[in-house]
Amino acid sequence: MLGKAYENEVCSIARALEVVGERWSLLIIRDALFAGSTRYSDFQRSLGIASNILTSRLDGFVDSGIMRRHRYSEEPELYEYLLTPKGRDFAPALIALTEWGNRWAAPEGAPILYSHTVCGSAVSHEVLCARCGRVDDPAEVQARPGPGMPAERIELMAKHGAGRSAVTRSRR
């Protein structure tokens, strides 16, 4: 969806942006996850999105496996767009974006709060360390090469000192 801008990036964030990086995409997924929207008319009514853009985004989600198309009417032929497990796995990212927006872009307070349907408690997104628990300072997070990183990129990262936290680099 973003074109060729990220084709040379070896980064899962860039790859995710190729699928969901257009401004309407996250709102469509949000409505499917948290508002129960499944039908074309649901999305169009909720978002006020142009029909050509909505059609393009829904088709892209089906092609990428985020949604599946299910016919619910033969005459007229109508479909609903249902999230797949891949699409439902986007919930933590949206919750994290919501928390960031609540903190930095909602001067009147949080417009939406998430809660657990089973017990009613608040739901939040946290960055956790597998060994010692919560990470409170982003400077404590280090980005380092994973198994999908090509060797030549690892060498380039080592030369440029990559792998330190973004916060540590910005404090210089």
Salt bridges, closest charged atoms under 4 A:
GLU22 OE1 - ARG57 NE 2.71
ASP31 OD1 - ARG30 NE 2.87
ASP42 OD1 - ARG45 NH2 3.32
ASP59 OD1 - ARG69 NH2 2.56
GLU74 OE1 - ARG71 NH1 3.72
GLU77 OE2 - ARG71 NH1 3.83
GLU80 OE2 - HIS70 ND1 3.27
GLU126 OE2 - ARG134 NH1 3.87
ASP136 OD1 - ARG134 NE 3.00
ASP137 OD1 - ARG171 NH2 3.98
